[in-house]
Amino acid sequence: MASMRNAATNRASLKLDRQVNLKTSSFKSRLPPASSGSAVRRSSPASLASGGFKNDDGVPGRVRVAIRLRPRNAEELVADSDFADCVELQPELKRLKLRKNNWDSDTYEFDEVLTEFASQKRVYEVVAKPVVESVLDGYNGTVMAYGQTGTGKTFTLGRLGEEDTSDRGIMVRSMENILADISPDTDLVSVSYLQLYMESLQDLLDPTNDNISMVEDPRTGDVSVPGATIVEIRNQQSFLELLRIGESNRFAANTKLNTESSRSHAILMVHVKRSFVGREDTTSAENGESSHMTKPFKPILRKSKLVVVDLAGSERIHKSGSEGHTLEEAKSINLSLSALGKCINALAENSAHVPVRDSKLTRLLRDSFGGSARTSLIITIGPSPRHRGETTSTILFGQRAMKVENMLKIKEEFDYKSLSRRLEIELDKHIAENERRQKSFEDEIERIQLEAQNRISEVEQNFADALEKERLKCQMEYMEAVKKLEEKLVVNQHKQDRGDLVDVKCYGEGPEHSVSEDISEVRRLLQNEMNLRKVAEEELKILKSQLDHHTYSEAGGDVDMLKLRKSLEEETRQKMKLEEEIIVLRSQMLQLTFEADQMRRYLDRVPTRNGVDYSMSPFRPPQPKDIENGHNASYAKLFEQVGLQKVLLLLESEDANVRIHAVKVVANLAAEESNQKRIVEAGGLTSLLTLLRSFEDETIRRVAAGAIANLAMNEANQELIMVQGGISLLSLTAADAEDPQTLRMVAGAIANLCGNDKLQTTLRIEGGIKALLGIVRCGHPDVLSQVARGIANFAKCESRASTQGLKTGRSLLIEDGALPWIVQNANNVAAPIRRHIELALCHLAQHEVNAKDMISGGALWELVRISRDCSREDIRTLARRTLNSSPIFRAEMRRLGIEC
């Protein structure tokens, strides 16, 4: 009856827990506040992590408990063959029944019930994944396994899955989830791996560090282990290597219950630091009202910790058969587990005292139960009725743990270091920019002052010269006027001395009248001079005022400067135009000089026959080698005399003839490998691509495409052409052009690019293969030869990548529809076309995945023909080897009765 009452009490408690559980569907969901009579316990001042935390902004989160049943092992299959399992699982109801006997059983409910058939992936998703996601959000998290020895705790948590990846445990899957979510540039993940062996905390990554002390923060109550080895994790492989090292250093022993029984508690600590930028929407004004100003972004650092605990299994000595040192280990394990159980009981019963310090295990886990971490517990049990007591103890431990509730808190802080670094960088940028602006401002002020001083000096000098001229002019006029007056005075005196005394009265009136008139004239002239002097003084004052005005005003000077600048710009344009004409004329002169030298040397070598001097003949047999060398020499001479920069500037000339001549010069210079690097460094490639993009003149496009084809022979230039969009430009030109020579140049450029292993995907994406196949519309043999060369180059690169294991899947040529044209032209009458197509077929056939497409497209017959009739021995051998090495080709040849 007592047991039935206990069972009824347990069922009532479980029913209440179940009602709470039904309100949430995942481990991350929040529970509503529990009533005073609820079995779920909230954090109290007596909780494990009570020191210094405020629960005002925390989020309640109950400890979630899942139970997992281990399948019967070989020993249990034999020993318990006549007995039924002691437990019955009802996973759809999240319930299990523990059989007491054949007619009575107790029922318990958990957050998850996992059968013996549950996969490791499902266990991770329902038990640990919600905790890992909380850790990534900034909360602390704990995943712990508890149960009897030999029930699969280490398999559930620490399995590496080296033989079968589906067996990967919670530790491995948790790190996979964390590494997939973080950003390597801003976030940091580090790991410590410890074991608690006989109340001694030891480092599994450094076995010599076998007595690590624990430090407790008196303010927050957090427990840390500063002496543990901390390893930064960058990839999953390094983490797996650390787990292997830790597992090899962990203590284990062989007991009757487990051949590899863990003799220590393993603790994996994963520290996650994540940086992000946050801001507040509004700032508070001084009077407490919200203002509309937005605070700037501030860097936030979130520090969280994931603790995965693989507890050593509880065991009964008479069942495990432990003795000697193994017995001492079992005692230490049971004592620490007992201390943990006492703490869980105290938290579940809302006791005022929680015995945290009874064991180092409980001190390490004080944040996991009743603290601020999100905790998930998985308890493992076995099916054997022989261990019903241990199974019951494990189930009751899980039931009590479900009543503990934590108060979850995000661990975030202001990232002063990141903010300081960012502000220092911005400050350096602002300082440098300010210095540049200050220097530019000072230079501009100095230039303006110098120009103003020069203008003032020039105006002063002009005014001084004008004043001096005016003064000299006035002085000369004054002196001449005085001289004239003196002469008149002398003449009048002589006339007066020679006068007759008789006629004094008559003649006296005359001279007196003349003298008075002269005096009046002199006075008038003096008055005029005085007036002129006043006018001159007034003009001088006006000129001085104008001088002062020009000293403080820059309007007139700016007008003069504008006129000077316009004249200088006009002269610069005239100079550039003259330079262009000089370069063109110089180039033409060098060309004519070269032709004249060639004609002269030929005429010197031609003898006379039958009295006829053939040296006078205007015709000469063509000598391509001499002509080509001569052209290169003349262009090289022009290159040395004029300079590459001036030649490239002519590509932007407004004169079409100058532009055409300049692009021809660049194309011929690009034919020499020694000039290509200098042309690219000087911006010649960019200028050629601009011409190809901007101009519709067929000659310019043809020559520019030829120059690009010459530059594309260099692998370094090929990548530059791709980066600057050259493939797309060549594809567009191929679609628009109709001239066979232009199409030949474009096909040659694309064919050179097809020989680069790194550009295969880009060529296909930007339409390079489609462009080649579109060019075949021309039908000209030279154009088709370039197309065939490009396809052969592309097929060779694909074959090499497939052989090295860098490429899988069908050929991009086949996907773009090139196979029909290849088969159609495999026996072309033109030898260059036929040779390139035969090579392309052999390279395509080397990749087995292309075999079926080639058979259906008729390429098998061409390969057989090539292996028999090809004029080149190396191609025949390659075709024969390819046919013999392919199982698909051999099977089809046997079906058709073909012998190779």
Secondary structure, DSSP 8 states (H G I E B T S, - for coil): -HHHHHHHHHHHHHHHHHHHHTT-SSTT-------TT-SSB---TTSTT-TT---TT-EEEE-EEEEEE----HHHHHHTTTS--SEEEEGGGTEEEEESSSS-EEEEE-SEEE-TT--HHHHIIIIIHHHHHHHHTTB-EEEEEEEBTTSSHHHHHH---SS-GGG--HHHHHHHHHHHHS-TTT-EEEEEEEEEETTEEEETT-TT------EE-TTT--EE-TTS--EE--SHHHHHHHHHHHHHHS-EE--SS-TTEE-SEEEEEEEEEEEEEE--S--B-TTS-B-S-----EEEEEEEEEEEEE---B--HHHHT--THHHHHHHHHHHHHHHHHHHHHHHHTT-S---GGG-HHHHHTTTTSSSSSEEEEEEEE---GGGHHHHHHHHHHHHHHTTBEEEE-B-EEE-HHHHHHHHHHHHHHHHHHHHHHHHHHHHHHHHHHHHHHHHHHHHHHHHHHHHHHHHHHHHHHHHHHHHHHHHHHHHHHHHHHT--STTHHHHHHHHHHHHHHHHHHHHHHHHHHHHHHHHHHHHHHHHHHHHHHHHH--HHHHHHHHHHHHHHHHHHHHHHHHHHHHHHHHHHHHHHHHHHHHHHHHHHH--EETTEEGGG-S-----HHHHHHHHHHHHHHHHHHH-HHHHHHGGG-S-HHHHHHHHHHHHHHHTSHHHHHHHHHTTHHHHHHHHHHH---HHHHHHHHHHHHHHTTSHHHHHHHHHTTHHHHHHHHHHH---HHHHHHHHHHHHHHHT-GGGHHHHHHTTHHHHHHHHTTS--HHHHHHHHHHHHHHHHHHHHHHHTTS--SS-HHHHTT-HHHHHHTTT-SSHHHHHHHHHHHHHHHTSGGGHHHHHHTTHHHHHHHHHHH-S-HHHHHHHHHHHHH-HHHHHHHHHHT---
